Amino acid sequence: MTIRVRLGAGLSAAPFKTVEVPEGATVDALFTRLADDEPDLASTLRSVLPIVAGEHVTRDHVLADGQEVALLIPISGG
C-alpha cells in the first residue's frame, strides 16, 4: 500500500515522502521503513508524534492504503 508522509519542520529537507508498506502495516512498520530508507531520521522517529486525519495515533495504529501520516516533533512549553 502507498502511504503519504508529511514530515514536519526539522525532519527532512523534503516536506513529503511516499512510502510503500505491506497491507495491514502499522505506524511502527511505517517508521521502520522510513528509518531503513533514511537512516538520518531513525533517532528522531523515536520521539515524533504521528497524526492521521487530524488525530494523534499510537504506533500500533493500522494504516489504510492512500492515508496521509503527518510526523511532528513535539515541543514543550514553559
C-alpha positions in Angstrom: 0.0 0.0 0.0 1.1 3.6 -0.5 1.3 5.9 2.4 2.0 9.7 2.0 4.1 11.0 4.8 4.2 14.7 5.7 7.5 15.5 7.5 7.2 18.3 10.0 9.8 21.1 10.2 13.2 19.9 11.1 12.7 16.3 10.0 13.8 16.5 6.4 14.5 18.9 3.6 11.6 17.4 1.6 8.2 18.1 3.2 6.5 15.0 1.7 7.5 11.4 1.1 5.6 8.5 -0.4 6.3 5.1 1.2 5.3 1.6 0.2 4.3 -0.7 3.1 2.6 -4.1 3.2 -1.1 -4.4 3.5 -2.1 -4.1 7.2 1.0 -2.2 8.2 1.1 -0.2 11.4 2.6 3.2 12.1 5.5 1.3 13.7 6.1 -0.6 10.4 6.0 2.7 8.6 8.7 4.1 11.0 10.8 1.0 10.4 10.5 1.6 6.6 11.3 5.3 6.9 14.4 4.5 9.1 15.6 2.0 6.5 15.1 4.5 3.7 16.5 7.5 5.5 18.9 6.4 8.3 19.3 10.1 9.5 15.6 10.0 10.6 16.0 6.8 12.7 16.8 8.5 16.0 14.2 11.3 15.5 11.4 8.8 14.8 11.6 7.6 18.5 10.0 10.9 19.6 7.8 12.1 16.7 4.1 12.4 17.0 2.2 10.5 14.3 -1.0 12.3 13.2 -3.7 10.7 11.0 -6.8 12.5 9.9 -6.1 15.3 12.4 -5.7 13.0 15.4 -2.6 11.6 17.3 -2.4 7.9 16.8 -0.3 5.2 18.5 2.4 3.1 16.9 0.1 0.1 16.7 -2.5 2.1 14.6 -3.2 0.1 11.4 -2.8 2.2 8.3 -5.0 2.2 5.2 -3.9 2.5 1.6 -3.6 6.1 0.5 -3.6 7.5 4.0 -1.5 10.5 4.9 0.5 10.5 8.1 2.0 13.7 9.5 5.0 13.4 11.7 5.6 16.2 14.1 8.3 17.0 16.5 6.8 17.6 20.0 7.6 20.9 21.7 7.3 21.7 25.3 6.0 25.0 26.7 7.3 26.8 29.7 
